[in-house]
Amino acid sequence: MAARILPVVKLATKVTIAGGALYVACDSGLLGSGQQGSEALEKAKAAVPPAIEEWMKYFGLEKQMDGGWRAR
């Protein structure tokens, strides 16, 4: 019985992920007009640097003055 359920669960998972990605794209304005897409891009540009800094702190990395990376 489990052999019959596994393909259904895999398909449901894939459909859910694809649907979620489509929802996020529509909700953020990526699939709208050019103006909405431009606004979404600006929001993403503002959100990415703080997220990268947070992950760097989490993994114990810091940026050196010469542009390279090293572990703390």
C-alpha positions as CSV (number, residue, x, y, z in Angstrom):
1,M,0.0,0.0,0.0
2,A,2.9,2.4,0.8
3,A,4.2,1.8,-2.7
4,R,1.0,3.2,-4.1
5,I,0.9,6.3,-1.8
6,L,4.5,7.4,-2.4
7,P,4.1,8.6,-6.0
8,V,1.0,10.5,-5.0
9,V,2.8,12.2,-2.1
10,K,5.7,13.1,-4.4
11,L,3.4,14.6,-6.9
12,A,1.4,16.5,-4.3
13,T,4.7,17.9,-2.9
14,K,5.9,19.1,-6.3
15,V,2.5,20.7,-7.1
16,T,2.5,22.5,-3.7
17,I,6.0,23.9,-4.2
18,A,5.2,25.0,-7.7
19,G,1.9,26.6,-6.6
20,G,3.7,28.4,-3.7
21,A,6.3,29.7,-6.0
22,L,3.7,31.0,-8.4
23,Y,1.8,32.6,-5.5
24,V,4.8,34.4,-4.2
25,A,5.7,35.6,-7.7
26,C,2.2,37.0,-8.2
27,D,1.9,38.4,-4.7
28,S,5.3,40.3,-5.0
29,G,4.4,41.8,-8.4
30,L,6.9,39.9,-10.5
31,L,4.2,38.9,-13.0
32,G,2.5,42.3,-13.2
33,S,3.4,45.4,-15.2
34,G,6.9,46.7,-15.7
35,Q,6.5,49.2,-12.9
36,Q,5.4,46.4,-10.5
37,G,8.4,44.3,-11.5
38,S,10.8,47.3,-11.0
39,E,9.3,47.9,-7.5
40,A,9.7,44.2,-6.6
41,L,13.4,44.3,-7.8
42,E,14.1,47.3,-5.6
43,K,12.5,45.5,-2.6
44,A,14.7,42.5,-3.3
45,K,17.8,44.6,-3.6
46,A,17.1,46.2,-0.2
47,A,16.4,42.8,1.5
48,V,19.4,40.8,0.2
49,P,22.4,42.6,1.8
50,P,21.0,42.4,5.4
51,A,20.2,38.7,4.8
52,I,23.7,38.0,3.6
53,E,25.2,39.8,6.6
54,E,23.0,37.7,9.0
55,W,24.0,34.5,7.3
56,M,27.7,35.5,7.5
57,K,27.4,36.1,11.2
58,Y,25.6,32.8,11.6
59,F,28.3,30.8,9.9
60,G,31.1,32.8,11.6
61,L,32.4,34.5,8.4
62,E,33.6,38.1,8.1
63,K,34.7,40.1,5.2
64,Q,38.3,41.3,5.2
65,M,39.3,44.7,4.0
66,D,41.0,43.4,0.9
67,G,37.7,41.9,-0.3
68,G,38.4,38.3,0.7
69,W,36.5,36.1,3.1
70,R,37.9,34.3,6.2
71,A,36.4,32.3,9.1
72,R,36.5,33.8,12.5
